[in-house]
Amino acid sequence: MSSFKEQFEIPGRFRNISFALMAVGIVSVIVGFFMYGSHEPARFWATMLHNSVFFLLITNASMFFICATTLAMGSWQLAFRRVPEAISKCVIPLGIIALIVLLCIVLGDQHHIYHWLDKDHVQHDTILKGKAGFLNPTFFIVWTLLSIGLWIALGHKMRQLSRYLDENPLASVAEGRKYVFKSTIWSALFIVWFALTVASVTPWLWLMSIDAHWYSTMYSWYTFASSFVSGMSLIALFVIFLKNRGYLEVVTEEHLHDLGKFMFAFSIFWTYLWFSQYMLIWYANIPEETVYFKPRVQGVYKGIFFLNLIVNFLVPLLLLMRRSAKRNYTSVAILAVLIIFGHWVDFYQMVFVGPFKDHVDLNLFDFGVAAGFVGIIMFSTGRALAKAPLLAKNDPFFKESVIHHT
């Protein structure tokens, strides 16, 4: 095991690209603020909301993956566990950015984003008045602080438990059982909080309340499926990057195959939710329900709405169905990029149709801000990878991961 490359060294080109992307993001935010901040603030804050929430959720999906596989006693991911651990570290900077953006929108009374912020309008709107018990600044801010704060705290605890073994090998079977039990407890705590936030309340507040007259009980699951398949794609990209640099020697095409399975399976799951949500609302033909889909299916967003189905369903279905494709580094990398881009576009229409029903305004400002977030993910993940051994070698299940066969 000592012959393995356990310590990641950040390549100069990787670091320079991350700095360049962050610089593009900063410039885009500054230019966008002067372009839209005064006369069209909804345009500026919609872009910031779109990108900050999307990239926060896909990086937080890495810790969900770790905790879910821990609870399932899944050992196969230990060969590359330090990759999702490093990605989950991005929740700290991205969580802070998202928190600032959300607080600025709510405390800045940006009612063009969230109509429920207009108190006078709420008083004369029966639907919004009925939802005022949770669609109010106090509830929004408290739940946002709790959501992001506990994602960071519980994620830190899971990473701490994993890295504790680097310098403290388990001396006995009893210690191993104690460690597994402790990991299981903390994983369960994260999963429960994840269920209460990402799979429940948080998407209702951050995203669904943009269209406050409409609601869907499937919305949180739809958001989760989108962010999780993008998160798995992000993990696959970093695993392939490290393999190409000569790291992660114990990771084989068997592990890549399983990552490809997740990308394929959750693309199908996302499509199931996409179709079910649309079909049920279309079939009911209730005005307050169909109002959400009308500008997306019949309006100017029609192209983007159905582009989601092509990029996020048809492409993964056709290209990842074959076993050989899921074991090929090039095909998995290309599909991972397409999936992340496709769901970024999906989040765009989830945010922008509410405040801008009559026109699509996707431009260089949006791509520039997105580039900045990509740079943050690269920089933060690279630093986290360099600070700890790439092998979770003292984990009780590590051997099973090395001999993994699918």
Disulfide bonds with the S-S distance in Angstrom:
none
